[in-house]
Amino acid sequence: MALIRTFEDFKDFQDAIKEFGVGEDLTRLTEIDYNFFDSYGDYVIINLRDYSENPNNLLVLSEKDSFLYSDKRIGAPQLKLFAYPLKKKFGESTVLTYLVLKSVLASYSAFFDKLNSEIDEQEEKLDPSEVEQLQRKLRKVADKVEDFVDFLIKLEDRDIQEVNTTIVSYDYDVMLAKAKHLLDRIKSHHLQIVGLRNEIEIKNTRELNKRIENLSDVVKKLTALTLILMIPNIVAGHFGMNLKTFFFINTASELAEPIILGGSILAMLIAAVFLRWKGWL
């Protein structure tokens, strides 16, 4: 019976697969930000990326032995649930790959749930910079999940002979359905983000219009006050001329000053009442 060997220490993993016959240095694969596989005749190397800061999950699969480097603990309890599939050809490599894929999908779902909560919070906050960041994160996780779904379909098409999804067909179909459903949810939340951006634009437009209205109101009041205060200047300008009489007023008379002052005040009051009636004051 083939063996499944799991490692949390990369050096131990590298030593084990080297002894098995893998000559490639897989160090760089621990940081690659996408899923891929590469076949080498009697074995295949698979890289699966979590949505976390943890190193990638690396699998070396063959009909004889299967190796896994990951921070996930996959042992007897999980494998026990697949006792019958494990007895089939490529059963060990298939079950191991399925369990890793399932955990990777769980990391995507967990990240999206966190992102979903942050998006819901923005319904109240409507912070432009935070909404922009959420949109970038949502786009990034959408790309990753879409890549993940494509990878699952390739496995279902038997692009990797060491992984026979028909052995775990029911569980695999459920996982694929969950992955597609997650992708649909992510895409629908893109529309929610677009809605938030529209709400922010509407809010900004309203605030801008309100500021313009306030500014217009201030300008009207200042204009009205300017018009009222111009009246005494106009009157004083005319009656300040070096004339003995001005229309019906003798500027040398003692009554000239009270008449001019009273007329100015009356004109100012009339202008104030008129501008108030027009809503400028």
C-alpha positions in Angstrom: 0.0 0.0 0.0 1.2 3.5 -0.8 2.2 5.9 1.9 1.0 9.4 2.8 3.6 11.5 4.5 3.0 15.0 5.7 5.6 17.6 6.8 5.4 21.0 8.6 9.2 21.5 8.3 10.2 22.4 4.8 13.7 20.9 5.2 12.3 17.5 6.2 10.0 17.7 3.3 12.8 18.5 0.9 14.9 15.7 2.2 12.1 13.2 1.9 11.2 14.0 -1.7 14.8 14.1 -2.7 15.2 10.6 -1.3 12.1 9.6 -3.3 13.7 10.9 -6.5 12.6 14.5 -6.9 15.6 16.5 -8.0 13.9 19.9 -8.3 14.4 22.6 -5.6 10.9 23.5 -4.5 11.9 26.4 -2.2 10.6 29.1 -4.5 7.3 27.4 -4.9 6.4 28.2 -1.2 5.9 31.9 -2.2 4.2 31.6 -5.6 0.9 33.3 -5.5 -1.2 31.0 -7.7 -2.2 27.3 -8.1 -0.4 25.2 -10.6 0.9 21.6 -11.3 3.8 20.1 -13.2 4.0 16.5 -14.2 7.4 14.6 -14.3 6.4 11.2 -15.6 6.0 9.0 -12.5 5.1 11.9 -10.2 3.5 15.3 -10.2 4.2 18.5 -8.2 1.2 20.5 -7.1 1.2 24.0 -5.6 -1.9 25.2 -3.7 -2.2 28.7 -2.3 -4.2 29.5 0.8 -5.6 33.0 1.3 -3.3 33.6 4.2 0.2 34.5 5.2 1.1 30.9 5.6 3.4 29.2 3.0 1.9 27.4 0.1 0.8 23.8 0.3 3.1 21.6 -1.8 2.2 18.1 -2.8 4.4 15.5 -4.5 2.1 12.7 -5.7 2.8 9.3 -7.3 1.2 5.9 -7.4 3.7 4.7 -4.8 3.9 7.6 -2.3 2.4 11.0 -1.6 4.1 13.8 0.2 2.6 17.0 1.6 4.3 20.2 3.0 1.7 22.3 4.8 0.8 23.8 8.1 -2.4 21.8 8.0 -2.5 18.6 10.0 -4.0 15.9 7.9 -3.8 12.6 9.6 -5.6 9.4 10.5 -8.9 11.0 11.6 -9.5 12.7 8.3 -8.2 9.8 6.2 -10.3 7.3 8.1 -13.4 8.8 6.5 -12.1 7.7 3.1 -11.2 4.1 4.0 -12.7 2.7 0.8 -11.4 5.2 -1.7 -7.9 4.9 -0.2 -7.8 1.2 -1.3 -8.2 2.1 -5.0 -5.4 3.0 -7.4 -4.3 6.6 -6.8 -6.6 6.6 -3.8 -4.0 8.0 -1.4 -2.9 10.8 -3.7 -6.5 11.6 -4.6 -7.8 11.8 -1.0 -4.8 13.8 0.2 -5.3 16.3 -2.7 -9.0 16.5 -1.9 -8.4 17.2 1.8 -5.9 20.0 1.0 -8.2 21.5 -1.6 -11.0 21.5 0.9 -8.9 23.3 3.5 -7.8 25.9 0.9 -11.4 26.5 -0.1 -12.2 27.0 3.6 -9.5 29.7 3.8 -11.0 31.5 0.8 -14.5 31.3 2.4 -13.2 32.6 5.7 -11.5 35.6 4.1 -14.6 36.4 2.1 -16.8 36.2 5.2 -14.5 38.7 6.9 -14.6 40.9 3.8 -18.3 40.6 3.6 -18.7 42.0 7.2 -16.4 44.9 6.3 -18.5 45.7 3.2 -21.7 45.6 5.3 -20.2 48.1 7.8 -19.6 50.5 4.9 -23.4 50.7 4.4 -23.3 53.1 7.3 -19.8 54.6 7.2 -19.4 55.2 3.5 -15.7 55.9 3.7 -14.4 56.4 0.2 -10.8 55.2 0.9 -12.0 52.1 2.7 -14.5 51.2 0.0 -11.7 51.6 -2.5 -9.5 49.2 -0.5 -12.4 46.7 -0.2 -12.9 46.8 -3.9 -9.3 45.9 -4.5 -9.4 43.1 -2.0 -12.7 41.7 -3.5 -11.2 41.8 -7.0 -8.1 39.9 -5.7 -10.0 37.2 -3.9 -12.3 36.8 -7.0 -9.2 36.2 -9.2 -8.0 33.6 -6.7 -11.3 31.7 -6.4 -11.7 31.8 -10.1 -8.2 30.3 -10.5 -9.2 27.7 -7.9 -12.3 26.7 -9.7 -10.4 26.3 -13.0 -7.9 24.1 -11.1 -10.8 21.9 -9.8 -12.2 21.5 -13.3 -8.8 20.5 -14.6 -8.5 17.8 -12.0 -12.1 16.7 -12.8 -11.0 16.4 -16.5 -8.2 14.1 -15.3 -5.4 16.4 -16.3 -3.4 14.9 -13.5 -3.4 11.1 -13.6 -2.4 10.9 -9.9 -5.7 12.5 -8.9 -8.8 10.6 -9.9 -11.8 12.6 -8.7 -14.3 9.8 -9.5 -13.0 8.0 -6.4 -14.4 10.8 -4.2 -17.0 12.0 -6.8 -19.7 13.0 -4.3 -17.4 14.9 -2.0 -15.6 16.5 -4.9 -18.8 17.6 -6.6 -20.0 19.2 -3.4 -16.6 21.0 -3.0 -16.8 22.2 -6.6 -20.3 23.5 -6.1 -19.3 25.4 -3.0 -16.4 26.9 -4.9 -18.6 28.1 -7.7 -21.2 29.4 -5.2 -18.4 31.3 -3.4 -17.3 32.8 -6.8 -20.9 33.8 -7.5 -21.2 35.5 -4.1 -18.0 37.4 -4.7 -19.2 38.6 -8.1 -22.5 39.7 -6.6 -20.7 41.7 -4.0 -18.9 43.6 -6.7 -22.3 45.1 -7.5 -22.7 46.0 -3.8 -19.4 47.8 -3.9 -20.5 49.7 -7.1 -23.7 50.6 -5.2 -21.6 51.9 -2.2 -19.5 54.0 -4.6 -22.6 55.5 -6.1 -24.0 56.3 -2.7 -20.7 58.0 -1.8 -20.9 60.1 -5.0 -24.5 61.1 -4.3 -23.6 62.0 -0.7 -20.6 64.1 -1.9 -22.8 65.8 -4.5 -25.4 66.6 -1.8 -22.8 68.0 0.5 -21.3 70.1 -2.3 -24.7 71.4 -3.3 -25.4 72.3 0.3 -22.1 74.2 0.6 -22.9 76.0 -2.7 -26.3 76.9 -1.3 -24.8 78.2 1.9 -22.2 80.2 -0.1 -24.9 81.7 -2.3 -26.9 82.6 0.8 -23.9 84.4 2.3 -23.2 86.2 -1.0 -26.8 87.4 -1.2 -26.7 88.7 2.4 -23.4 90.5 1.8 -24.8 92.0 -1.5 -27.9 93.2 0.3 -25.9 94.8 3.0 -23.6 96.4 0.4 -26.6 97.9 -1.4 -28.1 99.3 1.8 -24.8 100.8 2.9 -24.3 102.4 -0.5 -27.4 104.6 -0.1 -25.9 107.0 2.4 -22.8 107.2 0.2 -24.8 108.1 -2.8 -26.9 110.7 -0.9 -23.8 112.1 0.7 -22.1 112.3 -2.7 -24.8 114.4 -4.2 -25.4 116.7 -1.3 -21.8 117.1 -0.7 -21.5 119.2 -3.8 -20.6 122.9 -3.4 -24.1 124.2 -4.2 -26.3 126.6 -2.3 -29.4 124.8 -3.3 -30.1 121.2 -4.4 -33.6 120.7 -5.9 -35.9 122.0 -3.2 -33.4 122.1 -0.3 -31.3 125.1 0.6 -28.0 123.5 1.7 -27.3 126.6 3.8 -30.5 126.0 5.8 -30.4 124.4 9.2 -33.0 121.9 8.1 -30.8 120.5 5.3 -28.8 118.1 7.5 -31.8 116.5 9.2 -33.6 116.2 5.8 -30.6 114.5 4.2 -30.0 112.2 7.2 -33.6 111.3 7.5 -33.9 110.7 3.8 -30.9 108.4 3.8 -32.2 106.4 6.8 -35.7 106.1 5.1 -34.1 104.9 1.9 -32.0 102.4 3.8 -35.1 101.1 5.6 -37.1 100.8 2.4 -34.2 98.9 0.7 -33.9 96.6 3.8 -37.6 95.8 3.8 -37.6 95.2 0.0 -34.5 92.9 0.2 -36.0 91.0 3.2 -39.2 90.5 1.2 -37.1 89.1 -1.6 -35.4 86.7 0.8 -31.9 88.2 0.6 -31.8 89.1 4.3 
